[in-house]
């Protein structure tokens, strides 16, 4: 019947015979399948890896056999709803181009065609472990670099592997460009990492700096902010872009010029000190270097600050008054957005000083520090549980870290190595092999230099979901990773709540990241340490910390398992010795105080105050500033282009956000082909005039293989964090 | 009988596209077909962007229904307007008649040419999308029939989509109805999807929807 209707229609529409055959077949197979549909639909639960946050958002899915058929938000899961990318994971899993088998190159490096052929897992492991053993013996184990890119999920397992093998040189996407820059600044300033705490009933004002949660965070995060707005919390949003966060929430929106964060913060502190709006008692007791800070910001009058930052003087004054005058104020900073410039570390430290001088630290509704972080977890999967990761052994091997000399403060404070100078480390013969999970060369400025460096290694391996030529053309082995629906590890952790995953059978011969790390460990001769290659065994080793197991998680599948807190929530924990590992009162910094003058930076000969420093300058030739990587809600990094056409059709090409005035000056109209160029490189993009960016700034998402914006970014690095200036490159835009 | 409708709160919509994708995976719409679309409305005077969600308005007086030559379009007792793909001949009369540009014609292409996705096999009737036929939002009638809300409403992280029975004084939609306005009300379509719109953005929003024709 369906067929008849179809044919009748096709005749009328006059479509081609070929199309008819194809559509017809599909239609018939569907109809036939429906007629015989007897398979039962079952539910399953998974977490999403789409945006490279961990532990990600909760998915409830429906399956028939092992086929995922549809999905929805996991009811009652802490992250509330999902995002566009999460829904698209359903299309990604069955993408015909997914890597399904281990592959090895057969042509020498540098050949136009690497000649990848399918091999068995045994052969893949034999090759990998053979090189690891040979290179370890010849050059020492620290010459093997372990790396986790996107997703972050396997970090704990890969660190355990690196430590067992004997290499301290483990790095990740966070230590290249993401979380660890801001975290370094936070630890320097406060002694612990925080991007602020969710506003609650006690919060009266909120300083949101450089972050746009509806495009980059879990839904509950955004809903918290909307609820706070509803309660009347005053919002100061600092962002060069007109993001929805600014438009929807901001009572005052400050749009600074790029890389002027420390100046804007100094300008706000100038007003707060001058008008006596700060908490003098807190400042004098708990801030190291408060006098130097006061002295430093004296010069940043609203007028001078306006000249540097382009933010109108009056707005700076108003923002300072609104924040300091509505106590307590909370804080919401980006995990990375404020650290993509050549003054990254000090810029971010400067922001942190604002709630500190107002005395908002760990007071109800202010910048609260969790009383009961999950014991032994080490702050999240981005780090990994210290015991499981053999952190003690890694710490003992610290003198062998590659980054000690280049970025000493970063090296001292982070478990992961700053990877950005790996080009030099490889050239100097310090790195001979590279084992990468979700590893992507496009993360780096001047990507081609990293591609060349990786290519020159004696051995390199990458685990991924797809063959990505910009990375995999330069490696020896490519291993097929299982995607989110097919993984059991890691389990999800939200606060003190734990949730398990119910994986479907992986496609082809795909294996999950944790399993691959564990199986390499087994092949290296450590079956006990690596749970005979079982990802669930590895999870159980960690779950033991809280007297639970994966079986318990399965028994409590939808609701999860809650680890009861040890004590009631309290505040001002620094006053009573609950913040430092030695139990003494104070913050966990060398001075025991919040450090405006950082003793660690001083020790390493770096600028100790969070000073403003002019970075790359615009010129007549390059009069615009490039903000790369400003979040697009349906893209993360280089993912979600071809991975899921559902998302790609939302934006099939690289679009350059340019203010309508800047576009008009150049005769640029929507959809025009443009050349975006800097002193260091150029790409072709399409014009999208938009008030999303302010005049003088253009924006482009990174990760477009044919328009890799990071080729425009120089290999220059902030001395504190080692981060490159993704968000302060002088550029010009011309019609192609 | 219920009379289902929706309010779209543009004052908190972030243009995150979650509703677009929630719909795609729920209804398995064809390439380029978005039953709910997000149109960007740039306000250069205020430096603001409003994200205008556009979809079938499930009009009480649907102009598409009257012009359909094969009577493929019908209005259910609960007010949901549906197109029967088997009866539709793809003549585009509904597209011309709809001021909101809601109906589109399904392309013959699939996302992976010739490669049906496993989840496209053995699908429920509401997920069958036939090439050459007119297609648009069904308000997830199949979910409503099971007592669930539409997939886009369930998915919206901003809770900007408010769904409910317009005739039920206790329904959440009724509480906000007074704040909302119907787009292009002068067309006499009596849409059951209405909008809460930022100050000064109402007429521009109407214009933006018309531009998408």
Interface residues (C-beta under 8 A of the other chain):
Chain A: X2 X5 X6 X9 X10 X12 X13 X15 X19 X22 X23 X26 X27 X29 X30 X33 X34 X37 X39 X64 X67 X68 X69 X70 X71 X72 X73 X80 X81 X82 X83 X84 X85 X87 X88 X90 X91 X94 X95 X96 X214 X215 X219 X222 X223 X226 X242 X244 X245 X247 X248 X633 X634 X645 X646 X647 X649 X650 X660 X690 X691 X692 X694
Chain B: X11 X12 X13 X14 X15 X16 X17 X18 X20 X21 X22 X24 X25 X26 X31 X32 X40 X42 X43 X44 X47 X48 X49 X51 X86 X89 X90 X108 X110 X111 X112 X114 X115 X116 X117 X118 X119 X120 X121 X122 X123 X124 X125 X128 X130 X131 X132 X133 X151 X154 X155 X156 X157 X158 X159
